[in-house]
């Protein structure tokens, strides 16, 4: 039954532009970095002789913001579909549990962000090749730096899904997500426990801790949101 709910969610999103976002987001990050290198190539190379490490540092300027914004948009849209069609009561009248409905939407958003991370991995490799950097010295390092935002941003995305399922007016959850995504990236002086910052801390010595903690807190926030949704009246 849960598989059928997942399939139904994917069919709903199939007619929307969200799947295009999975490629547009990584393309935007890669494109901005390419423009940066086109303008400041010699300066950036001099700043860090390890060209791949320097490239990842430059990507870290825009990647976390793009990832958080993408999570905000996806979370809002999976809830907006039901509110826009006024189909919550019809959906919940079917022989499916509210937990299954909430979990399906959560899984779909996470899966789409995971696809975006995979697309970004391919894009970063292509960008490095285009810039003449050759093969990355460590595929493991490239994998970690590419997928780090996904794991460390799970708490943020879980909250956005929770809020999107809570508010019929999606402008509220969208506004909060956009504001937090943009402002938190520039406030590096905030304490490290403030998980909105974790996607930006990929070069921290404690990045593995942030990734693991991100998954744990993300699961907790998912459970809290699901419990709230089960008890909430949805119109």
C-alpha positions as CSV (number, residue, x, y, z in Angstrom):
1,X,0.0,0.0,0.0
2,X,2.8,2.4,0.9
3,X,4.4,1.8,-2.5
4,X,1.2,2.8,-4.2
5,X,1.0,6.0,-2.2
6,X,4.6,6.8,-3.3
7,X,3.7,6.1,-6.9
8,X,0.7,8.4,-6.6
9,X,2.9,11.2,-5.2
10,X,5.3,10.8,-8.1
11,X,2.4,10.9,-10.6
12,X,1.1,14.1,-9.1
13,X,4.5,15.7,-9.4
14,X,5.1,14.4,-12.9
15,X,2.9,17.2,-14.4
16,X,4.7,19.9,-12.5
17,X,8.0,21.6,-13.2
18,X,9.6,20.3,-10.0
19,X,11.6,17.5,-11.8
20,X,13.2,20.2,-13.9
21,X,14.3,21.9,-10.7
22,X,16.5,18.8,-9.9
23,X,18.6,19.8,-12.9
24,X,18.2,23.5,-12.8
25,X,19.5,23.8,-9.2
26,X,22.8,22.0,-9.8
27,X,23.2,23.7,-13.2
28,X,22.8,27.1,-11.5
29,X,25.5,26.3,-8.9
30,X,27.9,25.0,-11.6
31,X,27.2,27.9,-13.9
32,X,27.9,30.5,-11.2
33,X,31.1,28.8,-10.3
34,X,32.1,28.6,-13.9
35,X,31.5,32.3,-14.3
36,X,33.6,33.0,-11.2
37,X,36.5,31.0,-12.6
38,X,36.2,32.7,-15.9
39,X,36.6,36.1,-14.3
40,X,39.1,35.2,-11.6
41,X,40.9,32.1,-12.8
42,X,44.5,33.1,-12.1
43,X,43.6,34.6,-8.7
44,X,41.7,31.5,-7.6
45,X,44.5,29.2,-8.8
46,X,47.1,31.2,-6.9
47,X,44.9,31.2,-3.7
48,X,44.9,27.4,-3.6
49,X,47.4,25.4,-5.6
50,X,45.3,22.3,-4.9
51,X,42.9,23.1,-7.7
52,X,40.2,20.6,-6.7
53,X,40.1,21.7,-3.1
54,X,39.9,25.3,-4.3
55,X,37.0,24.4,-6.6
56,X,35.1,22.8,-3.7
57,X,35.7,25.9,-1.6
58,X,34.2,28.1,-4.3
59,X,31.2,25.7,-4.7
60,X,30.6,25.9,-1.0
61,X,29.6,29.6,-1.4
62,X,26.5,28.9,-3.5
63,X,25.8,25.2,-3.0
64,X,24.3,25.3,0.5
65,X,22.0,28.2,-0.3
66,X,20.8,26.5,-3.5
67,X,20.2,23.2,-1.6
68,X,18.2,24.9,1.2
69,X,16.1,26.9,-1.3
70,X,15.5,23.7,-3.3
71,X,14.3,21.9,-0.2
72,X,12.0,24.7,0.7
73,X,10.4,24.8,-2.8
74,X,10.0,21.0,-3.0
75,X,8.5,20.8,0.5
76,X,6.0,23.5,-0.2
77,X,4.9,22.0,-3.5
78,X,4.2,18.5,-2.2
79,X,1.7,20.0,0.3
80,X,0.4,22.7,-2.1
81,X,-0.9,20.0,-4.5
82,X,-3.4,18.8,-1.9
83,X,-4.4,22.3,-0.7
84,X,-4.7,23.7,-4.2
85,X,-7.1,20.9,-5.2
86,X,-8.8,20.8,-1.8
87,X,-8.2,17.1,-1.9
88,X,-7.0,16.4,1.7
89,X,-10.3,15.1,2.9
90,X,-10.7,12.9,-0.2
91,X,-7.2,11.5,0.2
92,X,-7.5,10.9,3.9
93,X,-10.9,9.1,3.4
94,X,-9.1,6.4,1.5
95,X,-8.0,3.2,3.4
96,X,-4.5,4.7,4.0
97,X,-3.0,6.0,7.3
98,X,-2.1,9.6,7.8
99,X,1.4,8.4,8.7
100,X,1.8,6.8,5.3
101,X,0.6,9.9,3.5
102,X,3.1,12.1,5.5
103,X,5.9,9.6,5.1
104,X,5.4,9.3,1.4
105,X,5.6,13.1,0.9
106,X,8.7,13.2,3.1
107,X,10.4,10.3,1.2
108,X,9.6,11.9,-2.2
109,X,11.2,15.2,-1.2
110,X,14.3,13.4,0.1
111,X,14.6,11.3,-3.0
112,X,14.4,14.3,-5.2
113,X,17.1,16.1,-3.2
114,X,19.2,12.9,-3.4
115,X,18.9,12.9,-7.2
116,X,19.9,16.6,-7.3
117,X,23.0,15.7,-5.3
118,X,23.9,13.0,-7.8
119,X,23.4,15.4,-10.7
120,X,25.6,17.9,-8.9
121,X,28.3,15.2,-8.5
122,X,28.4,14.7,-12.3
123,X,28.3,18.5,-12.8
124,X,31.3,19.1,-10.5
125,X,33.3,16.4,-12.3
126,X,32.4,18.0,-15.6
127,X,33.3,21.4,-14.4
128,X,36.7,20.3,-13.1
129,X,37.4,18.6,-16.5
130,X,36.3,21.7,-18.4
131,X,38.7,23.9,-16.3
132,X,41.6,21.5,-17.0
133,X,41.9,20.1,-13.5
134,X,41.9,16.5,-14.6
135,X,40.5,13.7,-12.5
136,X,39.8,14.5,-8.8
137,X,42.6,13.2,-6.5
138,X,40.0,11.4,-4.3
139,X,36.6,10.3,-5.5
140,X,35.6,9.6,-1.9
141,X,36.4,13.3,-1.0
142,X,34.4,14.5,-3.9
143,X,31.5,12.2,-2.9
144,X,31.5,13.5,0.7
145,X,31.6,17.1,-0.3
146,X,28.8,16.7,-2.8
147,X,26.4,14.8,-0.6
148,X,27.3,16.5,2.7
149,X,24.6,19.2,2.2
150,X,22.0,16.5,1.7
151,X,22.6,14.8,5.0
152,X,23.3,17.9,7.0
153,X,20.2,19.7,5.7
154,X,17.7,17.0,6.6
155,X,16.6,18.8,9.8
156,X,15.9,22.0,7.8
157,X,14.0,20.1,5.1
158,X,12.0,18.1,7.8
159,X,10.9,21.4,9.4
160,X,9.9,22.8,6.0
161,X,7.8,19.8,5.2
162,X,6.2,20.0,8.6
163,X,5.4,23.7,8.1
164,X,4.2,23.2,4.6
165,X,1.8,20.5,5.7
166,X,0.6,22.8,8.6
167,X,-0.2,26.0,6.6
168,X,-2.8,26.1,3.9
169,X,-1.2,29.4,2.8
170,X,2.2,28.2,1.4
171,X,3.6,31.7,1.3
172,X,4.2,31.4,5.1
173,X,6.4,28.3,4.9
174,X,8.1,29.5,1.7
175,X,8.9,32.9,3.2
176,X,10.4,31.4,6.3
177,X,12.4,28.9,4.3
178,X,13.8,31.5,1.9
179,X,14.7,33.9,4.7
180,X,16.4,31.3,6.7
181,X,18.3,29.9,3.7
182,X,19.6,33.3,2.6
183,X,20.3,34.9,6.0
184,X,21.8,31.9,7.8
185,X,24.4,31.4,5.1
186,X,26.0,34.8,5.9
187,X,25.9,34.5,9.7
188,X,28.9,32.3,10.4
189,X,29.2,33.7,13.9
190,X,26.2,31.7,15.1
191,X,26.8,28.7,17.4
192,X,27.5,25.4,15.7
193,X,24.4,23.7,17.2
194,X,22.2,26.0,15.0
195,X,21.5,23.4,12.4
196,X,20.5,25.9,9.7
197,X,24.2,26.5,9.4
198,X,25.4,22.9,9.0
199,X,25.2,22.7,5.2
200,X,27.8,25.5,5.1
201,X,30.3,23.7,7.4
202,X,31.5,21.1,4.9
203,X,35.1,22.2,5.5
204,X,34.8,22.0,9.2
205,X,36.9,19.4,11.1
206,X,33.6,18.1,12.5
207,X,31.7,17.7,9.3
208,X,31.1,13.9,9.9
209,X,29.5,14.8,13.2
210,X,27.2,17.3,11.5
211,X,26.2,14.8,8.9
212,X,25.4,12.1,11.4
213,X,23.7,14.5,13.8
214,X,21.7,15.9,10.9
215,X,20.3,12.5,10.1
216,X,19.4,11.8,13.7
217,X,17.7,15.2,14.3
218,X,16.1,15.0,10.9
219,X,14.5,11.7,11.8
220,X,13.3,13.2,15.1
221,X,11.8,16.2,13.4
222,X,10.1,14.0,10.8
223,X,8.5,11.9,13.6
224,X,7.4,15.1,15.4
225,X,5.8,16.5,12.1
226,X,4.2,13.1,11.4
227,X,2.7,12.9,14.9
228,X,1.3,16.5,14.5
229,X,-0.1,15.7,11.1
230,X,-1.9,12.6,12.4
231,X,-3.7,14.6,15.1
232,X,-4.3,17.7,12.9
233,X,-7.6,18.6,11.2
234,X,-6.8,19.1,7.5
235,X,-9.2,21.0,5.2
